[in-house]
Amino acid sequence: MVRNKKKKDQAYEQIRKLILQRRSTERFALSENSLAAELKMSRTPIREALQRLQTEGFIEIHPNRGVVIPEVSVVEVNETFALRMAVEEFVIREVTPLMTPGQIEEMDTYLLRQKEAMERGDVLEYLRHDKDFHDLFFRLYSNALIFNTIQRVLDRFYSMGTNVLRKPGSVQRSFEEHCMIADAVRKGDGNGAAVAMHVHLLTGKNNVLSIPGTIGSVV
């Protein structure tokens, strides 16, 4: 049972990474058989991983088309970022005055890793530490309902992050905005951190709306 679980989780992480790497293709599709061959696994953990990714809204599975990343509507983008702004700005406003030196050091570690990934031009690595940065504040707030809800929301859009950040200057701007958030956090300025988070999320929303794959996108 433990071995099957490990295989299923391993398949989940590897398929998720494949999707992120190939998200820039206009028509993305993979089959259960092709994934099993590529990852050198049986079809059972592949199938379980795909079902989990579909439940999270990360992919859609069609009998005749394989695995497809669903399009995102303008309405969904607007509603999702409205939720993120409400929740993330509230959370960072609350936790900022309470953060310890060790927690601020952890935040700065994620910033340093982002900077290193940016300098290497590694978008996937940057995106991973981008998520670490945002997740930190949710973890510190310690509300399981908020954390689990926002994770499901972020998973829906995470695969689009590679396209957004491949646009010229996008990684640099994202990093600069994270630094502005961090500056306010280091000062213990919860309101300033919330304002900086709002600016950052507004940039993210506009970037998502501008990329192909968003229904009604402006390009």
Backbone torsions as a table, in degrees:
resi	resn	phi	psi	omega
1	MET	NA	-43.6	179.4
2	VAL	-63.4	-41.5	-179.4
3	ARG	-63.3	-42.5	179.0
4	ASN	-62.6	-40.5	179.4
5	LYS	-63.7	-42.4	179.6
6	LYS	-63.7	-41.1	178.6
7	LYS	-63.7	-42.6	-180.0
8	LYS	-62.4	-44.5	179.8
9	ASP	-67.4	-38.3	177.8
10	GLN	-63.8	-43.0	178.1
11	ALA	-62.4	-41.1	179.4
12	TYR	-58.5	-49.0	-177.7
13	GLU	-66.0	-40.7	-177.5
14	GLN	-70.9	-39.8	178.6
15	ILE	-67.2	-40.6	177.4
16	ARG	-58.8	-42.8	179.4
17	LYS	-65.3	-41.2	177.6
18	LEU	-59.9	-42.4	179.9
19	ILE	-62.2	-43.7	179.5
20	LEU	-63.3	-40.1	-178.2
21	GLN	-68.4	-32.9	-174.1
22	ARG	-103.1	7.3	-174.8
23	ARG	-62.7	-22.3	-176.8
24	SER	-72.9	-14.4	178.2
25	THR	-73.2	143.0	-175.1
26	GLU	-66.3	-41.5	-179.9
27	ARG	-117.7	102.4	-177.2
28	PHE	-98.6	126.6	176.2
29	ALA	-153.7	137.4	175.4
30	LEU	-137.9	148.8	177.0
31	SER	-105.6	162.0	177.1
32	GLU	-60.1	-41.3	-179.3
33	ASN	-66.1	-43.1	-178.2
34	SER	-67.1	-35.8	177.5
35	LEU	-67.5	-41.7	178.9
36	ALA	-60.8	-40.4	179.4
37	ALA	-69.2	-44.1	-177.1
38	GLU	-66.9	-40.0	-177.3
39	LEU	-91.5	-2.8	179.3
40	LYS	55.7	50.9	178.4
41	MET	-131.4	163.5	173.6
42	SER	-73.9	168.5	-176.5
43	ARG	-74.0	-21.1	-176.3
44	THR	-63.5	-54.8	177.8
45	PRO	-64.9	-30.7	176.9
46	ILE	-63.3	-46.9	-178.7
47	ARG	-62.5	-42.4	-179.4
48	GLU	-65.6	-39.7	178.9
49	ALA	-65.7	-42.2	178.9
50	LEU	-64.0	-38.7	178.3
51	GLN	-64.0	-39.0	177.7
52	ARG	-65.3	-44.4	179.5
53	LEU	-63.7	-34.7	178.0
54	GLN	-70.8	-40.5	178.0
55	THR	-59.9	-36.3	179.6
56	GLU	-76.6	-6.4	-178.8
57	GLY	81.2	10.5	-177.0
58	PHE	-76.1	-33.0	-179.0
59	ILE	-141.4	170.1	167.8
60	GLU	-125.2	142.8	179.9
61	ILE	-111.9	120.0	180.0
62	HIS	-118.9	133.4	-176.9
63	PRO	-54.1	-38.2	-174.6
64	ASN	-100.6	-8.7	-175.5
65	ARG	-117.2	-11.0	-178.6
66	GLY	82.3	-147.7	-178.5
67	VAL	-90.0	125.4	-176.3
68	VAL	-127.8	136.1	172.2
69	ILE	-82.9	118.7	-174.8
70	PRO	-68.5	150.1	174.6
71	GLU	-70.7	156.4	-179.1
72	VAL	-115.7	129.5	-178.8
73	SER	-83.6	159.5	176.6
74	VAL	-60.4	-39.5	179.3
75	VAL	-61.1	-43.9	-179.7
76	GLU	-64.5	-40.9	177.7
77	VAL	-61.0	-48.6	-178.5
78	ASN	-62.7	-42.7	-179.4
79	GLU	-67.7	-39.8	-178.2
80	THR	-66.7	-44.9	-179.0
81	PHE	-72.6	-27.3	172.8
82	ALA	-63.0	-42.1	177.2
83	LEU	-64.8	-45.5	-179.4
84	ARG	-61.0	-43.1	179.4
85	MET	-61.3	-45.5	-179.5
86	ALA	-61.2	-45.7	-174.2
87	VAL	-79.2	-49.3	-174.8
88	GLU	-68.3	-37.6	178.5
89	GLU	-67.2	-39.3	177.2
90	PHE	-62.8	-47.8	-175.6
91	VAL	-63.1	-46.5	-176.3
92	ILE	-70.1	-30.6	175.9
93	ARG	-64.5	-37.9	-178.0
94	GLU	-74.8	-42.2	-171.5
95	VAL	-84.5	-25.9	-174.5
96	THR	-53.7	-49.5	-177.7
97	PRO	-66.8	-14.1	-174.7
98	LEU	-103.1	-2.9	-174.5
99	MET	-70.9	137.6	-179.8
100	THR	-86.9	163.9	175.7
101	PRO	-55.5	-37.0	178.7
102	GLY	-65.8	-38.0	178.5
103	GLN	-70.1	-37.1	176.1
104	ILE	-67.0	-36.6	176.5
105	GLU	-63.7	-38.5	177.1
106	GLU	-63.2	-43.3	176.7
107	MET	-57.7	-45.0	-179.1
108	ASP	-66.8	-30.1	175.9
109	THR	-63.0	-42.8	178.2
110	TYR	-65.2	-36.1	176.8
111	LEU	-64.8	-42.4	179.4
112	LEU	-62.2	-43.1	178.6
113	ARG	-65.0	-36.5	175.2
114	GLN	-62.3	-44.9	-179.2
115	LYS	-60.6	-43.6	-179.9
116	GLU	-64.9	-42.0	178.2
117	ALA	-65.7	-39.1	178.3
118	MET	-61.9	-43.6	-179.1
119	GLU	-67.3	-28.1	176.3
120	ARG	-84.3	-11.6	-176.2
121	GLY	74.2	23.9	-177.8
122	ASP	-94.4	94.0	-174.9
123	VAL	-66.4	-42.0	-178.9
124	LEU	-62.4	-42.0	178.8
125	GLU	-67.2	-40.3	177.3
126	TYR	-60.0	-45.3	-177.8
127	LEU	-61.1	-37.0	179.6
128	ARG	-63.7	-43.2	-179.3
129	HIS	-79.4	-23.2	169.7
130	ASP	-59.2	-47.1	179.3
131	LYS	-64.8	-40.3	177.3
132	ASP	-57.2	-42.0	-178.5
133	PHE	-61.1	-49.3	-179.0
134	HIS	-68.0	-40.6	-178.0
135	ASP	-63.6	-30.3	-177.4
136	LEU	-54.4	-46.2	-175.8
137	PHE	-67.6	-35.8	176.3
138	PHE	-67.2	-40.4	178.8
139	ARG	-62.8	-41.3	-179.3
140	LEU	-67.9	-30.5	179.2
141	TYR	-72.3	-26.2	171.4
142	SER	60.0	45.8	173.6
143	ASN	-118.4	104.9	-173.0
144	ALA	-62.0	-37.5	-179.4
145	LEU	-63.7	-46.0	178.7
146	ILE	-64.4	-45.7	-177.0
147	PHE	-61.1	-48.2	-177.9
148	ASN	-67.1	-36.9	179.0
149	THR	-65.4	-46.0	-177.1
150	ILE	-69.7	-30.2	177.5
151	GLN	-64.6	-41.4	178.2
152	ARG	-64.2	-38.8	178.6
153	VAL	-65.9	-46.0	-178.0
154	LEU	-65.2	-36.2	179.0
155	ASP	-60.7	-34.1	-179.0
156	ARG	-62.7	-31.2	-175.1
157	PHE	-109.3	-8.3	-174.0
158	TYR	-58.8	-37.5	-177.9
159	SER	-66.8	-19.8	179.3
160	MET	-83.9	-13.0	-175.9
161	GLY	-61.6	-34.3	-179.5
162	THR	-64.7	-39.7	177.8
163	ASN	-66.3	-43.6	179.4
164	VAL	-59.0	-46.8	-173.7
165	LEU	-79.2	-9.5	174.8
166	ARG	-82.9	-11.1	176.4
167	LYS	-68.0	138.6	-177.1
168	PRO	-52.2	128.0	176.3
169	GLY	83.7	-6.6	-174.7
170	SER	-68.4	-43.2	179.8
171	VAL	-63.6	-44.1	-179.9
172	GLN	-60.1	-42.7	-179.4
173	ARG	-67.8	-41.3	177.8
174	SER	-59.1	-45.1	-179.2
175	PHE	-64.2	-42.7	178.3
176	GLU	-60.0	-40.4	179.7
177	GLU	-69.0	-36.7	174.3
178	HIS	-62.5	-39.6	178.9
179	CYS	-63.6	-37.1	177.6
180	MET	-65.7	-41.1	175.8
181	ILE	-61.0	-47.0	-177.2
182	ALA	-63.7	-37.3	178.6
183	ASP	-59.2	-43.9	179.2
184	ALA	-66.4	-38.9	179.6
185	VAL	-63.1	-44.1	-179.3
186	ARG	-61.5	-29.7	178.8
187	LYS	-82.5	-6.4	-176.4
188	GLY	73.8	20.4	-176.1
189	ASP	-93.6	90.8	-177.9
190	GLY	-63.4	-41.6	179.6
191	ASN	-66.0	-41.6	178.0
192	GLY	-64.4	-38.0	177.7
193	ALA	-65.5	-38.3	179.2
194	ALA	-66.7	-39.5	177.8
195	VAL	-64.7	-44.4	179.0
196	ALA	-64.3	-36.9	176.8
197	MET	-65.6	-39.2	178.7
198	HIS	-60.7	-46.1	178.8
199	VAL	-60.4	-43.0	-178.6
200	HIS	-63.8	-45.3	-179.1
201	LEU	-70.0	-33.4	176.4
202	LEU	-64.7	-40.9	175.0
203	THR	-60.5	-45.2	179.5
204	GLY	-60.1	-43.6	179.1
205	LYS	-60.8	-47.0	-179.4
206	ASN	-63.8	-36.3	178.4
207	ASN	-67.4	-42.4	178.2
208	VAL	-62.8	-41.6	-178.9
209	LEU	-66.0	-19.5	-175.6
210	SER	-91.9	-6.8	-174.1
211	ILE	-97.7	149.9	174.1
212	PRO	-59.4	145.8	-177.3
213	GLY	104.5	-10.9	173.0
214	THR	-99.7	121.6	-178.8
215	ILE	-64.4	124.1	-178.7
216	GLY	82.5	14.4	-178.0
217	SER	-65.5	151.0	177.5
218	VAL	-101.2	116.0	-177.4
219	VAL	-125.9	NA	NA
